């Protein structure tokens, strides 16, 4: 590993700490990925300087956190995280563990070796020393890196109880690195996974983004299914998929799962191509099946498709929110992606063209194309929308007459006609005599 694999801003922090007489190490995923010849993106710094001492060295910094105090050194949009070496929670003041084993405060400072032994996984406990360009390894992390083994440090069950999210991190990082989870770590994950139901939904949302927006969403999904963890992130989706496996065959992939995997494959491709992605679209296809089924039942009771989708979302999303808290900035556009589906399918004429002015059109169109991969009834409609976007405005007007109208997916629901008041027609002029 060399300085060339470290970001310029991280090097600025490392060099200033070293020049000021403090220990200065890069630690964690940045070191791990550099040693694996991957492109490091996370650059966390560890030092023997206290948070206050680090803060005094960098005017562009701030101390954050109560449970775990550390320093963020800010370079525009880039943030370098600096943490003081930690020791065990019960080896001094500043640490607190709850009755359920979870860490409530983690501010007991110690040596670099103390810090290494309290980190989560062996391959994340490697330190790059800025002073001599060496890699310091106290826990056989390099051996596990070379063997492709993912292993929790210390007692695996205790480590998962301290922070149940480590179960998801193990699944995510083993997917990212294509590593095998060590047997005791695997057993601890299975035994402590139910504690994830006690994790704050907002934190679960952040973990969900890391699982599915890092460029290895398909691999992450398969790990979640393998370790039976999907239920803690998308409970209703997991329940349906599990029921289908029981009803059909354990070796058979359901249509819904194929749909999800296609969406995740597309997400991975966009990440690799450095194209924008949004949690709203990800959530839209992960949750769609349940909302769609519920909406169809409502359509059979004479609700209009758009109204049915809105009401279905209102019924099912609160259940999802209990597990994974979706901020409104994502849940609102997700709903709009859904409610545009029947409009894209059924509208015709210039009213259809007006949909392209909607700010959610592109995401809704992409979602329609994804659905069309699994529904022949939508293929011609999706193709029409693809073609019309390439035409000039005058050509679009001429092209509207050929737009397919798809009603099969929503039933032959007729819009209620407005009943207007009847007025008798009279000739203009003086009122008639009675």
FIPA-914700 format. One record per residue (C-alpha): residue in one letter; x, y, z. Coordinates in pm, 1 decimal, always signed. Layout:
<atoms>
- code; xx; yy; zz
- A; X; Y; Z
...
</atoms>
This chain:
<atoms>
- code; xx; yy; zz
- X; +0.0; +0.0; +0.0
- X; +126.6; +349.3; -86.9
- X; +25.0; +711.0; -38.5
- X; -102.1; +713.5; -399.1
- X; -406.0; +508.4; -297.5
- X; -515.3; +765.5; -35.3
- X; -722.8; +1074.7; -110.1
- X; -547.5; +1411.2; -97.3
- X; -767.3; +1537.2; +184.5
- X; -705.9; +1228.7; +398.1
- X; -331.8; +1274.8; +341.4
- X; -357.6; +1635.2; +461.3
- X; -512.6; +1516.3; +787.1
- X; -265.0; +1231.8; +833.1
- X; +35.9; +1453.6; +764.1
- X; -72.2; +1734.3; +997.5
- X; -135.7; +1492.4; +1284.8
- X; +206.4; +1333.1; +1230.7
- X; +383.6; +1668.3; +1202.1
- X; +215.2; +1780.5; +1525.2
- X; +364.5; +1485.8; +1713.6
- X; +59.2; +1257.4; +1723.3
- X; +21.6; +900.0; +1604.0
- X; -136.9; +907.6; +1258.8
- X; -291.7; +602.8; +1090.9
- X; -538.4; +528.3; +815.4
- X; -766.1; +248.2; +932.6
- X; -1058.6; +33.9; +824.8
- X; -1214.1; -4.9; +482.0
- X; -968.1; +225.0; +305.7
- X; -673.1; +5.9; +407.0
- X; -865.0; -316.3; +339.7
- X; -973.3; -214.4; -9.2
- X; -630.3; -76.4; -102.8
- X; -466.7; -406.8; -6.9
- X; -725.1; -588.9; -222.4
- X; -641.9; -358.9; -517.6
- X; -992.8; -217.5; -508.9
- X; -1069.0; +151.5; -535.7
- X; -1081.3; +280.4; -174.8
- X; -1357.2; +530.6; -102.4
- X; -1364.2; +545.2; +277.8
- X; -1068.7; +713.1; +446.4
- X; -1096.8; +702.1; +825.1
- X; -812.4; +822.1; +1044.6
- X; -712.8; +690.9; +1389.1
- X; -485.7; +878.8; +1628.8
- X; -378.5; +909.7; +1992.9
- X; -486.7; +1275.3; +1990.0
- X; -807.5; +1345.3; +2183.9
- X; -1111.2; +1488.2; +1998.3
- X; -1037.0; +1830.2; +2148.5
- X; -672.4; +1813.9; +2038.3
- X; -775.1; +1714.9; +1684.8
- X; -1029.5; +1995.8; +1679.6
- X; -759.0; +2247.1; +1772.2
- X; -544.0; +2140.7; +1474.9
- X; -812.4; +2188.6; +1209.0
- X; -1023.0; +2501.2; +1188.0
- X; -1240.1; +2323.6; +928.9
- X; -1349.7; +2056.8; +1178.0
- X; -1624.9; +1981.1; +1427.1
- X; -1671.1; +1729.9; +1708.6
- X; -1976.4; +1510.6; +1663.1
- X; -2152.6; +1236.0; +1859.8
- X; -2217.8; +1159.8; +2224.1
- X; -2218.8; +780.6; +2216.5
- X; -1897.0; +787.0; +2012.9
- X; -1716.0; +1123.0; +2005.1
- X; -1509.2; +1183.0; +1696.1
- X; -1404.8; +1466.8; +1467.1
- X; -1515.1; +1547.2; +1114.3
- X; -1260.1; +1745.9; +914.4
- X; -1453.4; +1911.0; +633.9
- X; -1315.9; +1980.1; +286.4
- X; -1617.6; +2106.1; +94.2
- X; -1833.7; +1798.7; +35.0
- X; -1553.2; +1564.8; +141.7
- X; -1537.0; +1468.6; +510.3
- X; -1243.1; +1289.8; +672.6
- X; -1341.8; +1118.1; +996.4
- X; -1085.6; +1118.9; +1277.9
- X; -1129.1; +892.8; +1582.2
- X; -917.8; +864.9; +1896.2
- X; -786.6; +515.8; +1978.9
- X; -1052.5; +335.4; +2184.9
- X; -1020.4; +71.5; +2456.4
- X; -1274.1; -174.4; +2601.9
- X; -1590.2; -13.7; +2736.1
- X; -1530.2; -136.6; +3092.2
- X; -1162.0; -40.5; +3115.9
- X; -1214.2; +321.3; +3217.3
- X; -1455.4; +612.2; +3238.0
- X; -1650.9; +711.2; +2931.0
- X; -1805.4; +373.1; +2850.3
- X; -2155.5; +243.4; +2915.0
- X; -2332.0; -78.2; +2811.9
- X; -2707.8; -131.8; +2843.7
- X; -2880.2; -431.4; +2999.6
- X; -2936.8; -585.8; +2656.4
- X; -2562.4; -569.8; +2581.4
- X; -2579.0; -277.4; +2341.9
- X; -2317.1; -3.7; +2370.5
- X; -2464.8; +323.1; +2494.9
- X; -2138.6; +521.1; +2526.5
- X; -1802.3; +437.7; +2373.0
- X; -1550.7; +701.3; +2478.2
- X; -1287.1; +504.5; +2667.8
- X; -953.7; +597.9; +2509.9
- X; -657.5; +359.8; +2487.2
- X; -361.8; +244.2; +2276.3
- X; -356.1; +147.7; +1909.5
- X; -353.2; -221.6; +2007.4
- X; -656.4; -165.6; +2233.3
- X; -823.6; +6.9; +1939.9
- X; -751.1; -280.7; +1701.4
- X; -895.1; -546.1; +1933.0
- X; -1223.3; -362.0; +1984.6
- X; -1294.2; -313.1; +1614.7
- X; -1559.4; -528.4; +1453.6
- X; -1388.2; -747.2; +1189.6
- X; -1029.1; -859.6; +1150.6
- X; -1001.0; -727.3; +794.1
- X; -1117.2; -385.2; +917.7
- X; -854.6; -369.4; +1194.4
- X; -554.5; -294.7; +971.5
- X; -363.3; +32.8; +1017.6
- X; -154.7; +214.3; +758.5
- X; +123.5; +410.6; +929.0
- X; +186.6; +742.3; +753.6
- X; +532.5; +766.0; +914.3
- X; +692.1; +465.4; +741.4
- X; +424.2; +344.0; +494.9
- X; +385.4; +15.5; +684.3
- X; +64.7; -179.1; +760.1
- X; +19.7; -267.6; +1126.9
- X; -175.7; -586.4; +1201.0
- X; -251.1; -700.5; +1558.4
- X; -533.6; -946.4; +1479.6
- X; -424.0; -1156.5; +1178.1
- X; -633.6; -939.4; +950.6
- X; -391.4; -975.7; +658.2
- X; -413.6; -1355.9; +680.5
- X; -794.0; -1340.3; +669.3
- X; -772.7; -1093.6; +381.6
- X; -554.0; -1334.0; +184.2
- X; -782.8; -1628.7; +268.4
- X; -1102.9; -1442.9; +186.2
- X; -1244.0; -1493.7; +537.5
- X; -1477.9; -1252.7; +712.3
- X; -1442.4; -1289.1; +1091.0
- X; -1569.7; -1095.1; +1392.7
- X; -1311.6; -1004.0; +1656.1
- X; -1361.0; -1133.1; +2010.5
- X; -1672.8; -1323.1; +2115.8
- X; -1893.7; -1307.9; +1801.8
- X; -2223.2; -1325.8; +1992.2
- X; -2119.7; -1049.9; +2232.6
- X; -2001.0; -830.3; +1945.6
- X; -2334.9; -867.6; +1766.9
- X; -2526.0; -799.4; +2086.9
- X; -2323.0; -481.2; +2139.8
- X; -2439.1; -355.5; +1801.6
- X; -2686.9; -576.9; +1609.4
- X; -2624.2; -380.3; +1288.2
- X; -2294.6; -569.8; +1268.3
- X; -2504.6; -861.5; +1143.9
- X; -2604.8; -654.4; +839.8
- X; -2251.0; -523.7; +798.3
- X; -2119.2; -879.9; +788.4
- X; -2369.4; -969.5; +517.5
- X; -2295.4; -652.4; +319.8
- X; -1916.4; -667.3; +332.2
- X; -1900.9; -1040.2; +261.1
- X; -2114.9; -965.4; -46.3
- X; -1896.8; -672.5; -150.0
- X; -1569.0; -861.9; -109.2
- X; -1706.6; -1204.0; -210.7
- X; -1566.9; -1342.2; +116.1
- X; -1678.0; -1645.1; +315.2
- X; -1820.2; -1571.8; +659.8
- X; -1629.0; -1767.0; +925.4
- X; -1836.2; -2038.2; +1098.9
- X; -1858.9; -1882.8; +1449.3
- X; -1938.2; -1542.9; +1301.9
- X; -2208.8; -1700.5; +1086.9
- X; -2362.5; -1875.2; +1387.7
- X; -2360.1; -1553.1; +1590.1
- X; -2533.2; -1368.6; +1305.4
- X; -2816.4; -1619.4; +1297.7
- X; -2856.9; -1619.6; +1677.1
- X; -2860.4; -1242.9; +1723.6
- X; -3042.7; -1133.3; +1407.0
- X; -3376.4; -1088.5; +1594.8
- X; -3214.7; -796.8; +1781.8
- X; -3232.6; -601.8; +1455.5
- X; -3603.7; -555.6; +1523.1
- X; -3501.2; -331.4; +1815.3
- X; -3271.6; -114.7; +1601.9
- X; -3405.7; +237.6; +1529.6
- X; -3580.9; +237.8; +1186.9
- X; -3384.7; +546.9; +1080.2
- X; -3057.8; +360.4; +1126.9
- X; -3196.8; +61.3; +938.5
- X; -3272.6; +292.9; +646.7
- X; -2908.8; +404.4; +634.7
- X; -2792.5; +42.2; +639.5
- X; -3037.4; -37.8; +361.4
- X; -2878.9; +230.6; +143.4
- X; -2531.4; +87.0; +205.7
- X; -2653.4; -260.8; +112.2
- X; -2820.6; -165.0; -213.4
- X; -2646.7; +146.9; -342.7
- X; -2281.1; +45.4; -331.4
- X; -2266.7; -132.1; -667.4
- X; -2318.4; -484.9; -531.2
- X; -2693.0; -481.4; -465.0
- X; -2762.3; -823.0; -620.3
- X; -2492.6; -989.9; -409.3
- X; -2619.7; -810.0; -97.6
- X; -2976.2; -922.4; -163.3
- X; -2865.2; -1284.9; -199.7
- X; -2673.7; -1264.5; +128.3
- X; -2978.5; -1119.8; +304.9
- X; -3189.1; -1407.8; +174.6
- X; -2922.0; -1663.5; +265.1
- X; -2902.3; -1538.7; +624.2
- X; -3279.8; -1472.0; +650.2
- X; -3221.1; -1100.9; +712.6
- X; -3447.5; -949.9; +445.8
- X; -3738.8; -965.8; +691.2
- X; -3579.3; -696.3; +908.9
- X; -3552.7; -447.6; +620.3
- X; -3848.4; -532.4; +394.9
- X; -4077.2; -744.3; +616.6
- X; -4378.6; -761.3; +383.2
- X; -4164.6; -845.7; +80.2
- X; -3981.8; -1117.9; +273.3
- X; -4309.5; -1264.5; +397.7
- X; -4447.6; -1295.5; +42.9
- X; -4126.7; -1445.8; -95.4
- X; -4108.1; -1698.3; +188.8
- X; -4471.1; -1798.3; +132.7
- X; -4403.7; -1854.6; -237.7
- X; -4106.6; -2078.2; -162.4
- X; -4327.0; -2287.4; +63.8
- X; -4608.4; -2306.6; -191.7
- X; -4386.0; -2375.4; -492.2
- X; -4028.9; -2504.0; -471.1
- X; -3720.0; -2397.3; -283.0
- X; -3522.0; -2413.6; -606.0
- X; -3767.3; -2201.4; -803.1
- X; -3729.0; -1824.7; -822.1
- X; -4065.3; -1649.2; -804.1
- X; -4171.2; -1387.2; -1057.1
- X; -4160.2; -1121.8; -785.4
- X; -3803.9; -1214.0; -694.1
- X; -3701.2; -1205.3; -1060.0
- X; -3852.2; -857.2; -1079.3
- X; -3655.8; -745.1; -772.1
- X; -3331.7; -894.7; -903.5
- X; -3379.9; -718.8; -1237.6
- X; -3424.0; -386.7; -1057.0
- X; -3114.4; -448.9; -844.6
- X; -2912.1; -550.6; -1150.9
- X; -3009.1; -222.5; -1315.3
- X; -2908.3; -34.8; -997.7
- X; -2565.1; -201.3; -995.7
- X; -2515.2; -113.1; -1362.7
- X; -2599.3; +252.2; -1298.9
- X; -2351.3; +266.9; -1010.2
- X; -2079.0; +111.6; -1226.8
- X; -2153.5; +361.6; -1504.4
- X; -2153.5; +650.5; -1253.4
- X; -2515.9; +731.2; -1333.6
- X; -2743.0; +881.0; -1068.0
- X; -2957.2; +652.2; -852.7
- X; -3226.9; +734.8; -602.2
- X; -3362.7; +544.8; -301.3
- X; -3714.5; +631.7; -422.2
- X; -3677.1; +408.4; -729.4
- X; -3511.2; +130.4; -528.7
- X; -3792.9; +133.1; -274.7
- X; -4051.1; +147.2; -553.2
- X; -3957.7; -191.0; -698.1
- X; -3874.3; -356.0; -365.2
- X; -4222.0; -283.8; -224.3
- X; -4427.6; -270.9; -546.9
- X; -4581.6; -618.9; -547.4
- X; -4765.3; -576.3; -218.2
- X; -4896.0; -231.3; -308.6
- X; -5001.8; -348.7; -656.1
- X; -5193.8; -648.1; -522.3
- X; -5368.9; -435.7; -263.8
- X; -5457.4; -179.1; -530.9
- X; -5603.6; -446.2; -760.3
- X; -5835.3; -558.7; -483.3
- X; -5949.5; -200.8; -445.1
- X; -6003.9; -164.5; -820.0
- X; -6233.1; -467.3; -806.0
- X; -6434.5; -271.5; -549.2
- X; -6472.3; +8.3; -807.0
- X; -6189.9; +237.8; -697.1
- X; -6003.8; +409.6; -979.1
- X; -5644.4; +281.0; -1031.1
- X; -5464.4; +595.0; -913.7
- X; -5691.5; +629.4; -612.0
- X; -5645.0; +258.5; -538.0
- X; -5265.0; +290.9; -544.7
- X; -5275.4; +589.7; -311.1
- X; -5497.4; +405.6; -64.3
- X; -5289.9; +87.6; -88.8
- X; -4974.5; +284.1; -10.9
- X; -5146.2; +451.2; +283.8
- X; -5232.9; +108.6; +423.0
- X; -4903.4; -74.8; +367.7
- X; -4628.3; +185.8; +408.7
- X; -4682.5; +240.8; +783.9
- X; -4591.7; -126.1; +831.8
- X; -4273.9; -75.4; +630.8
- X; -4187.4; +238.2; +827.1
- X; -4176.3; +40.6; +1151.5
- X; -3875.6; -149.5; +1017.8
- X; -3711.2; +99.9; +785.0
- X; -3797.9; +466.9; +828.8
- X; -3820.3; +616.0; +479.8
- X; -3785.8; +997.7; +478.7
- X; -4058.9; +1192.5; +298.9
- X; -3808.6; +1317.3; +43.1
- X; -3801.1; +957.8; -85.6
- X; -4144.2; +821.8; +6.2
- X; -4328.8; +1099.9; -179.6
- X; -4149.8; +1048.4; -515.7
- X; -4183.2; +670.5; -467.0
- X; -4561.2; +711.3; -445.6
- X; -4555.0; +934.2; -754.8
- X; -4366.7; +666.2; -950.3
- X; -4642.9; +419.9; -859.4
- X; -4938.2; +647.3; -933.5
- X; -4799.5; +737.5; -1276.0
- X; -4810.5; +373.4; -1388.9
- X; -5182.9; +358.1; -1478.6
- X; -5155.4; +702.9; -1633.4
- X; -4867.7; +591.4; -1857.3
- X; -5067.6; +282.3; -1951.6
- X; -5412.5; +430.1; -2007.8
- X; -5380.7; +794.6; -2111.0
- X; -5391.2; +877.0; -2480.9
- X; -5373.9; +1177.4; -2709.6
- X; -5209.0; +1499.4; -2602.5
- X; -5294.5; +1420.1; -2238.8
- X; -5042.6; +1136.3; -2260.3
- X; -4775.3; +1369.3; -2396.6
- X; -4830.2; +1606.5; -2105.2
- X; -4703.6; +1334.1; -1871.2
- X; -4352.2; +1393.2; -2002.0
- X; -4357.0; +1731.3; -1831.1
- X; -4401.9; +1564.7; -1491.7
- X; -4083.9; +1575.2; -1281.2
- X; -4121.2; +1202.5; -1202.6
- X; -4176.8; +1101.5; -1563.5
- X; -3829.4; +959.3; -1625.2
- X; -3829.0; +744.1; -1310.9
- X; -4189.1; +632.7; -1377.9
- X; -4100.7; +549.9; -1739.2
- X; -3798.9; +345.3; -1625.3
- X; -4027.2; +164.5; -1380.8
- X; -4276.3; +89.1; -1659.3
- X; -3994.5; -56.4; -1870.5
- X; -3886.9; -272.8; -1576.4
- X; -4243.1; -401.1; -1537.3
- X; -4264.3; -464.9; -1912.4
- X; -3977.7; -714.4; -1882.5
- X; -4219.6; -937.6; -1690.8
- X; -4555.2; -844.6; -1844.1
- X; -4612.3; -883.3; -2218.8
- X; -4919.8; -660.4; -2199.2
- X; -4691.3; -364.1; -2124.8
- X; -4426.7; -421.4; -2394.2
- X; -4590.5; -218.7; -2673.1
- X; -4681.3; +62.9; -2434.3
- X; -4325.7; +85.9; -2298.2
- X; -4185.8; +78.0; -2653.3
- X; -4418.5; +362.0; -2756.2
- X; -4295.6; +577.9; -2467.7
- X; -3936.8; +499.4; -2564.8
- X; -3996.2; +606.4; -2926.3
- X; -4200.6; +917.7; -2857.9
- X; -3923.3; +1069.3; -2645.3
- X; -3692.9; +1065.9; -2948.3
- X; -3931.5; +1261.4; -3170.2
- X; -3962.4; +1633.1; -3233.9
- X; -4270.9; +1800.3; -3090.9
- X; -4461.5; +1808.3; -3422.0
- X; -4386.7; +1440.1; -3479.1
- X; -4501.6; +1358.9; -3125.9
- X; -4842.2; +1514.5; -3198.4
- X; -4878.8; +1293.0; -3505.3
- X; -4754.4; +988.0; -3311.4
- X; -5013.5; +1005.9; -3030.9
- X; -5277.7; +827.8; -3235.8
- X; -5068.9; +509.6; -3228.0
- X; -5030.4; +496.7; -2849.8
- X; -5135.8; +158.6; -2703.9
- X; -5385.4; +184.8; -2417.9
- X; -5345.7; -91.2; -2160.5
- X; -5645.5; -163.7; -1940.4
- X; -5586.7; -533.7; -1871.5
- X; -5367.2; -469.8; -1567.9
- X; -5629.4; -261.4; -1394.0
- X; -5957.2; -412.9; -1508.0
- X; -6225.5; -255.9; -1721.4
- X; -6293.4; +21.4; -1472.4
- X; -6502.3; +295.1; -1623.0
- X; -6464.3; +644.9; -1496.0
- X; -6777.1; +777.5; -1336.1
- X; -6939.0; +1031.4; -1558.9
- X; -7013.8; +1361.3; -1404.7
- X; -7378.0; +1429.8; -1398.9
- X; -7439.9; +1790.4; -1484.2
- X; -7757.0; +1983.4; -1426.0
- X; -7996.6; +1991.7; -1717.0
- X; -8090.6; +2332.7; -1845.0
- X; -8376.4; +2400.1; -2083.5
- X; -8279.8; +2594.5; -2390.4
- X; -8466.1; +2920.6; -2444.0
- X; -8433.1; +3177.4; -2709.3
- X; -8246.0; +3482.7; -2606.4
- X; -8461.5; +3784.9; -2551.2
- X; -8752.0; +3873.7; -2328.7
- X; -8871.6; +3617.7; -2079.6
- X; -9177.3; +3424.9; -2189.4
- X; -9506.6; +3527.2; -2037.5
- X; -9654.1; +3279.8; -1796.2
</atoms>
